[in-house]
Amino acid sequence: MIGVNDYMGSYLDRRMKYMIEEWNLATNRDFGDFEVRIKTIEDAVKDLDKFEMEADAKMTDLENRLEKIKGVRK
């Protein structure tokens, strides 16, 4: 006769993959390169910040040039 604990253990062993997917659980594999993935994201954010500052400066320059052109045309 199979005990309740044996039955539940066997059931969980068979269904674990599906339970992880269904409940969107993390596994050790997901955390294995976690620090590298976080560093990559942090670097991307820094690159975006730099791009935003450069784009803002270029937009300001273009807006100033446009105002000068508008002043000349009047």
PDB file of N, CA, C and O in Angstrom, chain B, residues numbered from 101:
ATOM      1  N   MET B 101       0.842  -1.178   0.000  1.00  0.00           N
ATOM      2  CA  MET B 101       0.000   0.000   0.000  1.00  0.00           C
ATOM      3  C   MET B 101       0.892   1.247   0.000  1.00  0.00           C
ATOM      4  O   MET B 101       1.824   1.370   0.794  1.00  0.00           O
ATOM      5  N   ILE B 102       0.583   2.137  -0.890  1.00  0.00           N
ATOM      6  CA  ILE B 102       1.347   3.377  -1.023  1.00  0.00           C
ATOM      7  C   ILE B 102       0.849   4.375   0.015  1.00  0.00           C
ATOM      8  O   ILE B 102      -0.353   4.614   0.126  1.00  0.00           O
ATOM      9  N   GLY B 103       1.768   4.953   0.769  1.00  0.00           N
ATOM     10  CA  GLY B 103       1.413   5.955   1.766  1.00  0.00           C
ATOM     11  C   GLY B 103       1.109   7.292   1.103  1.00  0.00           C
ATOM     12  O   GLY B 103       1.487   7.534  -0.043  1.00  0.00           O
ATOM     13  N   VAL B 104       0.425   8.148   1.838  1.00  0.00           N
ATOM     14  CA  VAL B 104       0.057   9.471   1.321  1.00  0.00           C
ATOM     15  C   VAL B 104       1.296  10.271   0.960  1.00  0.00           C
ATOM     16  O   VAL B 104       1.329  10.928  -0.081  1.00  0.00           O
ATOM     17  N   ASN B 105       2.316  10.222   1.807  1.00  0.00           N
ATOM     18  CA  ASN B 105       3.541  10.970   1.526  1.00  0.00           C
ATOM     19  C   ASN B 105       4.223  10.467   0.256  1.00  0.00           C
ATOM     20  O   ASN B 105       4.712  11.261  -0.548  1.00  0.00           O
ATOM     21  N   ASP B 106       4.252   9.146   0.079  1.00  0.00           N
ATOM     22  CA  ASP B 106       4.851   8.584  -1.131  1.00  0.00           C
ATOM     23  C   ASP B 106       4.057   8.999  -2.368  1.00  0.00           C
ATOM     24  O   ASP B 106       4.625   9.352  -3.401  1.00  0.00           O
ATOM     25  N   TYR B 107       2.744   8.947  -2.237  1.00  0.00           N
ATOM     26  CA  TYR B 107       1.882   9.327  -3.362  1.00  0.00           C
ATOM     27  C   TYR B 107       2.088  10.795  -3.720  1.00  0.00           C
ATOM     28  O   TYR B 107       2.239  11.121  -4.897  1.00  0.00           O
ATOM     29  N   MET B 108       2.097  11.687  -2.732  1.00  0.00           N
ATOM     30  CA  MET B 108       2.268  13.115  -2.975  1.00  0.00           C
ATOM     31  C   MET B 108       3.659  13.393  -3.551  1.00  0.00           C
ATOM     32  O   MET B 108       3.801  14.195  -4.475  1.00  0.00           O
ATOM     33  N   GLY B 109       4.674  12.737  -3.013  1.00  0.00           N
ATOM     34  CA  GLY B 109       6.023  12.919  -3.531  1.00  0.00           C
ATOM     35  C   GLY B 109       6.130  12.497  -4.980  1.00  0.00           C
ATOM     36  O   GLY B 109       6.748  13.182  -5.796  1.00  0.00           O
ATOM     37  N   SER B 110       5.533  11.380  -5.291  1.00  0.00           N
ATOM     38  CA  SER B 110       5.544  10.876  -6.660  1.00  0.00           C
ATOM     39  C   SER B 110       4.781  11.827  -7.582  1.00  0.00           C
ATOM     40  O   SER B 110       5.235  12.120  -8.688  1.00  0.00           O
ATOM     41  N   TYR B 111       3.629  12.304  -7.130  1.00  0.00           N
ATOM     42  CA  TYR B 111       2.820  13.227  -7.911  1.00  0.00           C
ATOM     43  C   TYR B 111       3.597  14.517  -8.181  1.00  0.00           C
ATOM     44  O   TYR B 111       3.637  14.997  -9.313  1.00  0.00           O
ATOM     45  N   LEU B 112       4.214  15.074  -7.133  1.00  0.00           N
ATOM     46  CA  LEU B 112       4.976  16.312  -7.296  1.00  0.00           C
ATOM     47  C   LEU B 112       6.167  16.122  -8.227  1.00  0.00           C
ATOM     48  O   LEU B 112       6.483  17.005  -9.024  1.00  0.00           O
ATOM     49  N   ASP B 113       6.824  14.973  -8.126  1.00  0.00           N
ATOM     50  CA  ASP B 113       7.941  14.695  -9.024  1.00  0.00           C
ATOM     51  C   ASP B 113       7.486  14.691 -10.483  1.00  0.00           C
ATOM     52  O   ASP B 113       8.171  15.229 -11.354  1.00  0.00           O
ATOM     53  N   ARG B 114       6.335  14.086 -10.743  1.00  0.00           N
ATOM     54  CA  ARG B 114       5.825  14.017 -12.114  1.00  0.00           C
ATOM     55  C   ARG B 114       5.359  15.375 -12.616  1.00  0.00           C
ATOM     56  O   ARG B 114       5.520  15.680 -13.798  1.00  0.00           O
ATOM     57  N   ARG B 115       4.788  16.192 -11.750  1.00  0.00           N
ATOM     58  CA  ARG B 115       4.155  17.443 -12.159  1.00  0.00           C
ATOM     59  C   ARG B 115       5.018  18.690 -11.943  1.00  0.00           C
ATOM     60  O   ARG B 115       4.599  19.788 -12.310  1.00  0.00           O
ATOM     61  N   MET B 116       6.192  18.552 -11.365  1.00  0.00           N
ATOM     62  CA  MET B 116       6.988  19.714 -10.973  1.00  0.00           C
ATOM     63  C   MET B 116       7.247  20.663 -12.136  1.00  0.00           C
ATOM     64  O   MET B 116       7.085  21.874 -11.988  1.00  0.00           O
ATOM     65  N   LYS B 117       7.643  20.140 -13.283  1.00  0.00           N
ATOM     66  CA  LYS B 117       7.924  20.983 -14.449  1.00  0.00           C
ATOM     67  C   LYS B 117       6.707  21.843 -14.795  1.00  0.00           C
ATOM     68  O   LYS B 117       6.840  23.037 -15.062  1.00  0.00           O
ATOM     69  N   TYR B 118       5.540  21.238 -14.790  1.00  0.00           N
ATOM     70  CA  TYR B 118       4.327  21.963 -15.157  1.00  0.00           C
ATOM     71  C   TYR B 118       3.917  22.972 -14.081  1.00  0.00           C
ATOM     72  O   TYR B 118       3.404  24.049 -14.386  1.00  0.00           O
ATOM     73  N   MET B 119       4.148  22.611 -12.837  1.00  0.00           N
ATOM     74  CA  MET B 119       3.822  23.530 -11.740  1.00  0.00           C
ATOM     75  C   MET B 119       4.722  24.762 -11.790  1.00  0.00           C
ATOM     76  O   MET B 119       4.258  25.881 -11.570  1.00  0.00           O
ATOM     77  N   ILE B 120       6.010  24.560 -12.079  1.00  0.00           N
ATOM     78  CA  ILE B 120       6.943  25.680 -12.188  1.00  0.00           C
ATOM     79  C   ILE B 120       6.501  26.613 -13.307  1.00  0.00           C
ATOM     80  O   ILE B 120       6.485  27.832 -13.135  1.00  0.00           O
ATOM     81  N   GLU B 121       6.146  26.043 -14.447  1.00  0.00           N
ATOM     82  CA  GLU B 121       5.687  26.863 -15.577  1.00  0.00           C
ATOM     83  C   GLU B 121       4.370  27.565 -15.255  1.00  0.00           C
ATOM     84  O   GLU B 121       4.235  28.767 -15.485  1.00  0.00           O
ATOM     85  N   GLU B 122       3.400  26.824 -14.724  1.00  0.00           N
ATOM     86  CA  GLU B 122       2.070  27.375 -14.454  1.00  0.00           C
ATOM     87  C   GLU B 122       2.121  28.484 -13.422  1.00  0.00           C
ATOM     88  O   GLU B 122       1.439  29.499 -13.570  1.00  0.00           O
ATOM     89  N   TRP B 123       2.912  28.309 -12.388  1.00  0.00           N
ATOM     90  CA  TRP B 123       2.968  29.292 -11.306  1.00  0.00           C
ATOM     91  C   TRP B 123       4.076  30.321 -11.527  1.00  0.00           C
ATOM     92  O   TRP B 123       4.302  31.198 -10.694  1.00  0.00           O
ATOM     93  N   ASN B 124       4.765  30.196 -12.675  1.00  0.00           N
ATOM     94  CA  ASN B 124       5.832  31.127 -13.039  1.00  0.00           C
ATOM     95  C   ASN B 124       6.885  31.218 -11.930  1.00  0.00           C
ATOM     96  O   ASN B 124       7.284  32.313 -11.532  1.00  0.00           O
ATOM     97  N   LEU B 125       7.323  30.073 -11.443  1.00  0.00           N
ATOM     98  CA  LEU B 125       8.311  30.012 -10.374  1.00  0.00           C
ATOM     99  C   LEU B 125       9.722  30.088 -10.941  1.00  0.00           C
ATOM    100  O   LEU B 125       9.958  29.652 -12.068  1.00  0.00           O
ATOM    101  N   ALA B 126      10.645  30.625 -10.188  1.00  0.00           N
ATOM    102  CA  ALA B 126      12.048  30.679 -10.585  1.00  0.00           C
ATOM    103  C   ALA B 126      12.753  29.404 -10.116  1.00  0.00           C
ATOM    104  O   ALA B 126      12.394  28.807  -9.102  1.00  0.00           O
ATOM    105  N   THR B 127      13.739  29.022 -10.868  1.00  0.00           N
ATOM    106  CA  THR B 127      14.550  27.860 -10.505  1.00  0.00           C
ATOM    107  C   THR B 127      15.990  28.317 -10.278  1.00  0.00           C
ATOM    108  O   THR B 127      16.335  29.463 -10.568  1.00  0.00           O
ATOM    109  N   ASN B 128      16.823  27.424  -9.760  1.00  0.00           N
ATOM    110  CA  ASN B 128      18.241  27.755  -9.567  1.00  0.00           C
ATOM    111  C   ASN B 128      18.891  28.178 -10.883  1.00  0.00           C
ATOM    112  O   ASN B 128      19.738  29.071 -10.900  1.00  0.00           O
ATOM    113  N   ARG B 129      18.500  27.546 -11.972  1.00  0.00           N
ATOM    114  CA  ARG B 129      19.038  27.894 -13.282  1.00  0.00           C
ATOM    115  C   ARG B 129      18.720  29.351 -13.627  1.00  0.00           C
ATOM    116  O   ARG B 129      19.541  30.045 -14.227  1.00  0.00           O
ATOM    117  N   ASP B 130      17.529  29.807 -13.248  1.00  0.00           N
ATOM    118  CA  ASP B 130      17.139  31.189 -13.516  1.00  0.00           C
ATOM    119  C   ASP B 130      18.027  32.183 -12.778  1.00  0.00           C
ATOM    120  O   ASP B 130      18.263  33.289 -13.264  1.00  0.00           O
ATOM    121  N   PHE B 131      18.515  31.795 -11.617  1.00  0.00           N
ATOM    122  CA  PHE B 131      19.334  32.688 -10.810  1.00  0.00           C
ATOM    123  C   PHE B 131      20.826  32.495 -11.023  1.00  0.00           C
ATOM    124  O   PHE B 131      21.628  33.246 -10.469  1.00  0.00           O
ATOM    125  N   GLY B 132      21.207  31.513 -11.806  1.00  0.00           N
ATOM    126  CA  GLY B 132      22.613  31.208 -12.019  1.00  0.00           C
ATOM    127  C   GLY B 132      23.408  32.373 -12.565  1.00  0.00           C
ATOM    128  O   GLY B 132      24.526  32.624 -12.115  1.00  0.00           O
ATOM    129  N   ASP B 133      22.849  33.090 -13.529  1.00  0.00           N
ATOM    130  CA  ASP B 133      23.546  34.232 -14.121  1.00  0.00           C
ATOM    131  C   ASP B 133      22.836  35.543 -13.790  1.00  0.00           C
ATOM    132  O   ASP B 133      22.916  36.514 -14.543  1.00  0.00           O
ATOM    133  N   PHE B 134      22.152  35.555 -12.672  1.00  0.00           N
ATOM    134  CA  PHE B 134      21.345  36.716 -12.279  1.00  0.00           C
ATOM    135  C   PHE B 134      22.183  37.988 -12.187  1.00  0.00           C
ATOM    136  O   PHE B 134      21.776  39.037 -12.687  1.00  0.00           O
ATOM    137  N   GLU B 135      23.349  37.899 -11.552  1.00  0.00           N
ATOM    138  CA  GLU B 135      24.191  39.084 -11.397  1.00  0.00           C
ATOM    139  C   GLU B 135      24.661  39.611 -12.748  1.00  0.00           C
ATOM    140  O   GLU B 135      24.731  40.824 -12.950  1.00  0.00           O
ATOM    141  N   VAL B 136      24.983  38.716 -13.667  1.00  0.00           N
ATOM    142  CA  VAL B 136      25.414  39.122 -14.998  1.00  0.00           C
ATOM    143  C   VAL B 136      24.265  39.813 -15.728  1.00  0.00           C
ATOM    144  O   VAL B 136      24.463  40.838 -16.380  1.00  0.00           O
ATOM    145  N   ARG B 137      23.066  39.247 -15.615  1.00  0.00           N
ATOM    146  CA  ARG B 137      21.904  39.842 -16.278  1.00  0.00           C
ATOM    147  C   ARG B 137      21.588  41.213 -15.690  1.00  0.00           C
ATOM    148  O   ARG B 137      21.256  42.140 -16.430  1.00  0.00           O
ATOM    149  N   ILE B 138      21.688  41.353 -14.369  1.00  0.00           N
ATOM    150  CA  ILE B 138      21.439  42.653 -13.733  1.00  0.00           C
ATOM    151  C   ILE B 138      22.476  43.668 -14.201  1.00  0.00           C
ATOM    152  O   ILE B 138      22.129  44.809 -14.508  1.00  0.00           O
ATOM    153  N   LYS B 139      23.748  43.266 -14.259  1.00  0.00           N
ATOM    154  CA  LYS B 139      24.822  44.159 -14.716  1.00  0.00           C
ATOM    155  C   LYS B 139      24.567  44.605 -16.145  1.00  0.00           C
ATOM    156  O   LYS B 139      24.779  45.771 -16.481  1.00  0.00           O
ATOM    157  N   THR B 140      24.117  43.692 -16.986  1.00  0.00           N
ATOM    158  CA  THR B 140      23.811  44.019 -18.374  1.00  0.00           C
ATOM    159  C   THR B 140      22.703  45.061 -18.449  1.00  0.00           C
ATOM    160  O   THR B 140      22.781  46.006 -19.233  1.00  0.00           O
ATOM    161  N   ILE B 141      21.679  44.886 -17.636  1.00  0.00           N
ATOM    162  CA  ILE B 141      20.569  45.841 -17.608  1.00  0.00           C
ATOM    163  C   ILE B 141      21.041  47.195 -17.092  1.00  0.00           C
ATOM    164  O   ILE B 141      20.679  48.233 -17.647  1.00  0.00           O
ATOM    165  N   GLU B 142      21.846  47.189 -16.032  1.00  0.00           N
ATOM    166  CA  GLU B 142      22.370  48.451 -15.487  1.00  0.00           C
ATOM    167  C   GLU B 142      23.204  49.182 -16.528  1.00  0.00           C
ATOM    168  O   GLU B 142      23.098  50.401 -16.661  1.00  0.00           O
ATOM    169  N   ASP B 143      24.034  48.447 -17.271  1.00  0.00           N
ATOM    170  CA  ASP B 143      24.839  49.066 -18.324  1.00  0.00           C
ATOM    171  C   ASP B 143      23.956  49.644 -19.425  1.00  0.00           C
ATOM    172  O   ASP B 143      24.227  50.728 -19.942  1.00  0.00           O
ATOM    173  N   ALA B 144      22.904  48.917 -19.779  1.00  0.00           N
ATOM    174  CA  ALA B 144      21.984  49.408 -20.806  1.00  0.00           C
ATOM    175  C   ALA B 144      21.293  50.688 -20.344  1.00  0.00           C
ATOM    176  O   ALA B 144      21.090  51.605 -21.140  1.00  0.00           O
ATOM    177  N   VAL B 145      20.935  50.754 -19.077  1.00  0.00           N
ATOM    178  CA  VAL B 145      20.296  51.952 -18.541  1.00  0.00           C
ATOM    179  C   VAL B 145      21.264  53.128 -18.598  1.00  0.00           C
ATOM    180  O   VAL B 145      20.869  54.239 -18.950  1.00  0.00           O
ATOM    181  N   LYS B 146      22.531  52.893 -18.253  1.00  0.00           N
ATOM    182  CA  LYS B 146      23.536  53.953 -18.342  1.00  0.00           C
ATOM    183  C   LYS B 146      23.676  54.444 -19.779  1.00  0.00           C
ATOM    184  O   LYS B 146      23.765  55.647 -20.028  1.00  0.00           O
ATOM    185  N   ASP B 147      23.696  53.498 -20.725  1.00  0.00           N
ATOM    186  CA  ASP B 147      23.777  53.878 -22.136  1.00  0.00           C
ATOM    187  C   ASP B 147      22.569  54.702 -22.550  1.00  0.00           C
ATOM    188  O   ASP B 147      22.699  55.673 -23.295  1.00  0.00           O
ATOM    189  N   LEU B 148      21.395  54.315 -22.069  1.00  0.00           N
ATOM    190  CA  LEU B 148      20.185  55.071 -22.390  1.00  0.00           C
ATOM    191  C   LEU B 148      20.220  56.465 -21.785  1.00  0.00           C
ATOM    192  O   LEU B 148      19.790  57.429 -22.417  1.00  0.00           O
ATOM    193  N   ASP B 149      20.731  56.576 -20.561  1.00  0.00           N
ATOM    194  CA  ASP B 149      20.862  57.890 -19.930  1.00  0.00           C
ATOM    195  C   ASP B 149      21.785  58.783 -20.742  1.00  0.00           C
ATOM    196  O   ASP B 149      21.484  59.953 -20.976  1.00  0.00           O
ATOM    197  N   LYS B 150      22.908  58.224 -21.171  1.00  0.00           N
ATOM    198  CA  LYS B 150      23.863  58.979 -21.987  1.00  0.00           C
ATOM    199  C   LYS B 150      23.206  59.407 -23.299  1.00  0.00           C
ATOM    200  O   LYS B 150      23.331  60.561 -23.710  1.00  0.00           O
ATOM    201  N   PHE B 151      22.512  58.483 -23.953  1.00  0.00           N
ATOM    202  CA  PHE B 151      21.822  58.798 -25.199  1.00  0.00           C
ATOM    203  C   PHE B 151      20.795  59.903 -24.980  1.00  0.00           C
ATOM    204  O   PHE B 151      20.689  60.823 -25.791  1.00  0.00           O
ATOM    205  N   GLU B 152      20.047  59.817 -23.898  1.00  0.00           N
ATOM    206  CA  GLU B 152      19.010  60.814 -23.612  1.00  0.00           C
ATOM    207  C   GLU B 152      19.634  62.200 -23.423  1.00  0.00           C
ATOM    208  O   GLU B 152      19.109  63.188 -23.937  1.00  0.00           O
ATOM    209  N   MET B 153      20.742  62.279 -22.695  1.00  0.00           N
ATOM    210  CA  MET B 153      21.397  63.567 -22.490  1.00  0.00           C
ATOM    211  C   MET B 153      21.915  64.130 -23.814  1.00  0.00           C
ATOM    212  O   MET B 153      21.762  65.321 -24.086  1.00  0.00           O
ATOM    213  N   GLU B 154      22.532  63.272 -24.639  1.00  0.00           N
ATOM    214  CA  GLU B 154      23.043  63.723 -25.930  1.00  0.00           C
ATOM    215  C   GLU B 154      21.913  64.144 -26.858  1.00  0.00           C
ATOM    216  O   GLU B 154      22.022  65.157 -27.550  1.00  0.00           O
ATOM    217  N   ALA B 155      20.835  63.380 -26.879  1.00  0.00           N
ATOM    218  CA  ALA B 155      19.686  63.713 -27.717  1.00  0.00           C
ATOM    219  C   ALA B 155      19.051  65.018 -27.258  1.00  0.00           C
ATOM    220  O   ALA B 155      18.643  65.835 -28.084  1.00  0.00           O
ATOM    221  N   ASP B 156      18.964  65.217 -25.948  1.00  0.00           N
ATOM    222  CA  ASP B 156      18.402  66.455 -25.413  1.00  0.00           C
ATOM    223  C   ASP B 156      19.251  67.657 -25.830  1.00  0.00           C
ATOM    224  O   ASP B 156      18.713  68.696 -26.211  1.00  0.00           O
ATOM    225  N   ALA B 157      20.565  67.515 -25.758  1.00  0.00           N
ATOM    226  CA  ALA B 157      21.461  68.607 -26.167  1.00  0.00           C
ATOM    227  C   ALA B 157      21.300  68.902 -27.655  1.00  0.00           C
ATOM    228  O   ALA B 157      21.263  70.065 -28.057  1.00  0.00           O
ATOM    229  N   LYS B 158      21.204  67.861 -28.468  1.00  0.00           N
ATOM    230  CA  LYS B 158      21.027  68.058 -29.909  1.00  0.00           C
ATOM    231  C   LYS B 158      19.679  68.710 -30.214  1.00  0.00           C
ATOM    232  O   LYS B 158      19.590  69.584 -31.075  1.00  0.00           O
ATOM    233  N   MET B 159      18.639  68.286 -29.512  1.00  0.00           N
ATOM    234  CA  MET B 159      17.310  68.887 -29.715  1.00  0.00           C
ATOM    235  C   MET B 159      17.327  70.367 -29.321  1.00  0.00           C
ATOM    236  O   MET B 159      16.745  71.203 -30.012  1.00  0.00           O
ATOM    237  N   THR B 160      17.986  70.681 -28.226  1.00  0.00           N
ATOM    238  CA  THR B 160      18.081  72.075 -27.798  1.00  0.00           C
ATOM    239  C   THR B 160      18.820  72.890 -28.859  1.00  0.00           C
ATOM    240  O   THR B 160      18.409  74.001 -29.191  1.00  0.00           O
ATOM    241  N   ASP B 161      19.898  72.340 -29.383  1.00  0.00           N
ATOM    242  CA  ASP B 161      20.646  73.020 -30.442  1.00  0.00           C
ATOM    243  C   ASP B 161      19.782  73.239 -31.675  1.00  0.00           C
ATOM    244  O   ASP B 161      19.786  74.325 -32.254  1.00  0.00           O
ATOM    245  N   LEU B 162      19.045  72.214 -32.076  1.00  0.00           N
ATOM    246  CA  LEU B 162      18.156  72.337 -33.235  1.00  0.00           C
ATOM    247  C   LEU B 162      17.063  73.366 -32.993  1.00  0.00           C
ATOM    248  O   LEU B 162      16.733  74.145 -33.886  1.00  0.00           O
ATOM    249  N   GLU B 163      16.504  73.373 -31.799  1.00  0.00           N
ATOM    250  CA  GLU B 163      15.465  74.355 -31.476  1.00  0.00           C
ATOM    251  C   GLU B 163      16.029  75.775 -31.514  1.00  0.00           C
ATOM    252  O   GLU B 163      15.367  76.695 -31.995  1.00  0.00           O
ATOM    253  N   ASN B 164      17.244  75.954 -31.010  1.00  0.00           N
ATOM    254  CA  ASN B 164      17.880  77.278 -31.056  1.00  0.00           C
ATOM    255  C   ASN B 164      18.141  77.718 -32.490  1.00  0.00           C
ATOM    256  O   ASN B 164      17.914  78.874 -32.848  1.00  0.00           O
ATOM    257  N   ARG B 165      18.620  76.786 -33.305  1.00  0.00           N
ATOM    258  CA  ARG B 165      18.852  77.106 -34.716  1.00  0.00           C
ATOM    259  C   ARG B 165      17.551  77.452 -35.420  1.00  0.00           C
ATOM    260  O   ARG B 165      17.517  78.371 -36.239  1.00  0.00           O
ATOM    261  N   LEU B 166      16.475  76.727 -35.111  1.00  0.00           N
ATOM    262  CA  LEU B 166      15.177  77.008 -35.704  1.00  0.00           C
ATOM    263  C   LEU B 166      14.685  78.399 -35.312  1.00  0.00           C
ATOM    264  O   LEU B 166      14.137  79.122 -36.144  1.00  0.00           O
ATOM    265  N   GLU B 167      14.875  78.768 -34.065  1.00  0.00           N
ATOM    266  CA  GLU B 167      14.462  80.104 -33.610  1.00  0.00           C
ATOM    267  C   GLU B 167      15.249  81.184 -34.350  1.00  0.00           C
ATOM    268  O   GLU B 167      14.690  82.220 -34.711  1.00  0.00           O
ATOM    269  N   LYS B 168      16.553  80.950 -34.579  1.00  0.00           N
ATOM    270  CA  LYS B 168      17.364  81.902 -35.323  1.00  0.00           C
ATOM    271  C   LYS B 168      16.859  82.044 -36.750  1.00  0.00           C
ATOM    272  O   LYS B 168      16.764  83.152 -37.278  1.00  0.00           O
ATOM    273  N   ILE B 169      16.530  80.896 -37.378  1.00  0.00           N
ATOM    274  CA  ILE B 169      16.022  80.923 -38.750  1.00  0.00           C
ATOM    275  C   ILE B 169      14.699  81.674 -38.804  1.00  0.00           C
ATOM    276  O   ILE B 169      14.481  82.476 -39.713  1.00  0.00           O
ATOM    277  N   LYS B 170      13.811  81.427 -37.842  1.00  0.00           N
ATOM    278  CA  LYS B 170      12.524  82.121 -37.791  1.00  0.00           C
ATOM    279  C   LYS B 170      12.749  83.623 -37.645  1.00  0.00           C
ATOM    280  O   LYS B 170      12.042  84.419 -38.264  1.00  0.00           O
ATOM    281  N   GLY B 171      13.736  84.019 -36.824  1.00  0.00           N
ATOM    282  CA  GLY B 171      14.038  85.443 -36.626  1.00  0.00           C
ATOM    283  C   GLY B 171      14.555  86.095 -37.882  1.00  0.00           C
ATOM    284  O   GLY B 171      14.249  87.260 -38.134  1.00  0.00           O
ATOM    285  N   VAL B 172      15.317  85.396 -38.671  1.00  0.00           N
ATOM    286  CA  VAL B 172      15.872  85.926 -39.912  1.00  0.00           C
ATOM    287  C   VAL B 172      14.768  86.105 -40.947  1.00  0.00           C
ATOM    288  O   VAL B 172      14.805  87.047 -41.739  1.00  0.00           O
ATOM    289  N   ARG B 173      13.788  85.208 -40.946  1.00  0.00           N
ATOM    290  CA  ARG B 173      12.717  85.214 -41.960  1.00  0.00           C
ATOM    291  C   ARG B 173      11.710  86.325 -41.714  1.00  0.00           C
ATOM    292  O   ARG B 173      10.985  86.692 -42.639  1.00  0.00           O
ATOM    293  N   LYS B 174      11.632  86.875 -40.514  1.00  0.00           N
ATOM    294  CA  LYS B 174      10.609  87.887 -40.221  1.00  0.00           C
ATOM    295  C   LYS B 174      10.836  89.168 -40.903  1.00  0.00           C
ATOM    296  O   LYS B 174      10.049  90.101 -40.742  1.00  0.00           O
TER     297      LYS B 174
END
